[in-house]
Amino acid sequence: MLILDRYFVPLQFFVLIGLARYYQQRIRSTFPIAGVALAAVWALFAIVSTHDLFVMYRGFEAAYNRVLSSGVPPTELSGTWEMDGWAQLQATGYLNRAGIQNVPGAYKPYPHIEFPASCYYNLIGTEATPAIHAQYGLSLEPSQCGGLAGFPPVTYHTWLPPHETSIYVVKIPPSLRLRE
């Protein structure tokens, strides 16, 4: 499960206020300069990591558009969940979720697929996007699934190490394309 640090920012704000108040009431009334420096470093890290996340998403979008511009339809490319969801909505008009009111009879239970260890499961998408029969996928690892698909990688630059990261287009094995 992916947990992003940005979800902790509101919690951190209240915890830091509580800790600062506790410190001022129990230890001494003036706040130490080291505490202010730590808060500044924490804020800087939040800004830098948010920048890097946005740069990564722009890189995924550039790779996705590069593949689509070569004539591959959106339903044959698995990108991020957002990209797959949009392709599903364009193809069918709804997401395949039991809890969402869809067109009557539209929901189809998702078949269980065993993913090989070399194929990251989110690369294929979720139960919500059965219209995606991906021949290609976007990956941060060039060796995932069926290996490189012959498209040049998209490289993006981050402020945190590693400063250069590439997004690769990989082949999806036919056994993982069967979605219905």
Buried (B, 14 or more C-beta within 10 A) or exposed (E): EEEEEEEEEEEBEEEBEEEBEEBEEEEEEEEEEEEEEEBEEEEEEBEEBBEBBEBBBEBBBEBBEBBBEEEBEBBBBBBBEEBBBBBBBEBBEBBBEEEEEBEEEBBEEBEEEEBEEEBBEBBBBBBBBBBBBBBBBBBBBBEBBBEBBEBEBBEBEBEEEEEEBBBBBBBBBEEBBEBE
